[in-house]
Amino acid sequence: MEEIEHIHILLVEDNPLDAELTMYGLRNTIANTITWVKDGQEALDYLFRQGEYQHLDAAMPGLILLDLKMPRVDGTEVLLQVKADSRTRRIPVVVMTSSREESDILRSYDLGANSYVVKPVDFDGISDVAKQAGFYWMVVNRHLQQ
């Protein structure tokens, strides 16, 4: 098996319980740096070094786990801006949401999502899905360092 690369993950999730379960699943399988932001505006500020992140001196994340339904700026707008900007367009984006709506799935892929995962409703399921997604994007998939 390939050696596991350490990748910085940006988790964009407004639900604290879902965020905690996602981080638990990632940390118990693969050692990574995980930054959690609580809404789409904070994600854009983090990625584009605006607002409270304007002086941030850190590498871009190697993976974005993105919820769709969030306050202030929703996930589809974040995805649109990430994929439209040359600084961030190559960062893999995994949409992790509770929405099973075909329109959300189609729109996410149309905007450049690399994967669309429906979050399970049970607590163990969310952690397991995060673990599997993290394993795929950090071990199986080949990617460029940002």
C-alpha positions, 0 to 999 in steps of 0.5 A, a space after each residue: 500500500 502507498 504511504 499516506 500523505 499528510 493532507 490539510 483538509 478544510 471542513 465546511 460544515 455548519 452543524 457542530 455534531 456533524 463536524 465533530 463526527 466527521 473529524 472523528 472519522 478522519 482522525 481515527 483513520 488518517 492523521 491529517 490537519 483539519 480546519 473546520 469553518 462553520 459556514 460558506 462565508 468563513 470558507 471563502 474568507 479562509 480560502 481567499 485570505 480575506 477578513 479574519 484570515 487575511 494574514 493567514 500564512 498556510 498552504 491551501 488545503 488538499 481537500 475540501 469537504 463541503 456541506 451545501 445547506 449553510 447560513 450566510 453563503 451556501 455550499 453551491 456558491 462556495 463551490 462556484 467560487 472555488 472552481 472559478 479561481 485559478 488558486 483553488 480550482 484544482 483542490 478536490 471538493 467532496 460535497 457531503 450533505 444530507 440532500 438527496 435532491 437530484 437538482 443538488 447533485 446535478 448542480 454540484 457536478 455541473 459546478 465542478 464537485 469531484 464527489 457527492 456524498 449523502 450524509 447518513 442520518 445515524 451518528 456512526 454512519 457520518 463518521 464512517 463516510 468521512 473515514 472512507 472519503 478521506 481514505 480515498 482522497 488521501 491514499 487511493 487518488 493521486 493529487 498534486 500538492 497545493 
